[in-house]
Amino acid sequence: MRRGSSKGARAPGDLRIVQFGLPYSPNLGDGIISECLSYGVARVCSGARVDAIDLSTRSDFGETVVRNRRLALKLLGALPRPIRHRLVKHRLRAMLDAAAPGWAGIVADADMVLIGGGQLFSDADLNFPLKIARAAEVARDGGVPVSVYAAGVAHNWSAEGTALYRTLLDADLRAVGLRDGPSIDAWRAQFGAAGPDPVLMRDPGLLARGCYGPVAADTRIGLCVSDPAILRYHADRGTEGVAKQGLAPLAQALVARGHRLRLFCNGAAEDAAALQDLAHELQDAQRSGDVEVADPPTRPNELAQLAGGCSALVAHRLHACIVGYAYRRPVVGLGWDKKVESFFASVGQGAAFSPAGEPPDAIIARLERTITQPFDAERAEEIEGEVLAGLRSALAPAIQAPAS
């Protein structure tokens, strides 16, 4: 019998929550999700403990799961889909088999499992379907209720990926909370009517300002640099080619307009390499002081401070955009995947989203309009409240557990 299974309703401060996510991902936006989720749980249930389990089996920052990931993804992309699936299944199942006993030990002490947030319901060669299925099996075997919390859903599931995601139905799935309307639509279209009907639960990264504390902004505009190959690999169907244009023309045009820039990245090695490449192209602007290059962050709080410390931001990466918004900065999101557009629409900032292929002059005009418009701080406060309300809803099965 798992811990507490004989108890009745729990005091919120006694809860033990397990989050399956990507807390130690080299893309530190995923770490921001995890840390902001723990912060949100503390706001909702003071004293509750959150244990974060990394679906990629990492146990700390800087741990390498796939060496030379940039090259590995390039090679995978050149192979037929059936071969890619076989290779991914062979490697991932061995990793998950090794990790599952440790996961089971952590879940055995839990009152609730949260799966999310982040774009965990996207089927790039069965990567997340395999991981989510294993997490669901561990929760099922531990007899622990499950809520999907603030996850993103892509409309790209294969038949095999769909079958793997439906393993959630074998667990005690109580709630499905998704971070935007298009994710809800994609879930219903691919998952069907089985299980709880999905509802909106906002991304915990929107709590970044409270989680990491105030950050003073300087006069530089932050330009978040991402590796185009990584963006193409993870993009929704129909948007795979949108990140081909480089950022150098945009950076040069911004400098020509009199803006001072800070180049930064979300921390992944591939993004850091792209940052170095762009910095090399902008050496003259660095010497003049118009462009500053930040060291790649190694922890989520460093990424939050980088994003929050800019006067405005331009980014492909969703959580650079989310953190900028959380810090009340003007942000322009660059299109490459529907999740970026969906975020801006969800916070009433649709005019700050730049569709894929928009030329630098148009992006700059969009940014300058966004900068001059008053930031709706009252709406941002309301959205933070919606994040916490969604978290309360996700945790409700544990807080209101009946006596057995």
Salt bridges, closest charged atoms under 4 A:
ASP51 OD2 - ARG49 NH2 3.07
ASP54 OD1 - ARG58 NH1 3.74
ASP97 OD1 - ARG134 NH1 2.87
ASP109 OD1 - ARG3 NE 2.79
ASP109 OD2 - ARG49 NH2 2.69
ASP111 OD2 - ARG3 NH2 2.85
ASP111 OD1 - ARG10 NE 2.37
ASP125 OD1 - ARG84 NE 2.82
ASP125 OD1 - HIS85 NE2 3.87
GLU137 OE1 - ARG134 NE 3.33
ASP141 OD1 - ARG140 NE 2.94
GLU160 OE2 - LYS89 NZ 2.90
ASP172 OD1 - ARG174 NE 2.82
ASP197 OD2 - ARG188 NH2 2.86
ASP203 OD2 - ARG179 NH1 3.46
ASP203 OD2 - HIS319 NE2 2.95
ASP218 OD2 - ARG262 NH2 2.34
ASP227 OD1 - ARG70 NH2 3.19
GLU270 OE1 - ARG69 NH1 3.71
ASP271 OD2 - ARG317 NH2 2.80
ASP284 OD1 - ARG287 NH2 2.25
GLU292 OE1 - ARG220 NE 3.40
GLU292 OE2 - ARG262 NE 2.56
GLU358 OE2 - ARG366 NH2 2.70
GLU368 OE1 - ARG257 NH2 2.53
GLU368 OE2 - HIS259 NE2 2.88
GLU381 OE2 - ARG209 NH2 3.06
GLU381 OE2 - ARG328 NH2 3.00
GLU382 OE1 - ARG379 NH1 3.14
GLU384 OE2 - ARG328 NH1 2.92
GLU386 OE1 - ARG202 NE 2.52
GLU386 OE2 - ARG379 NH1 3.05
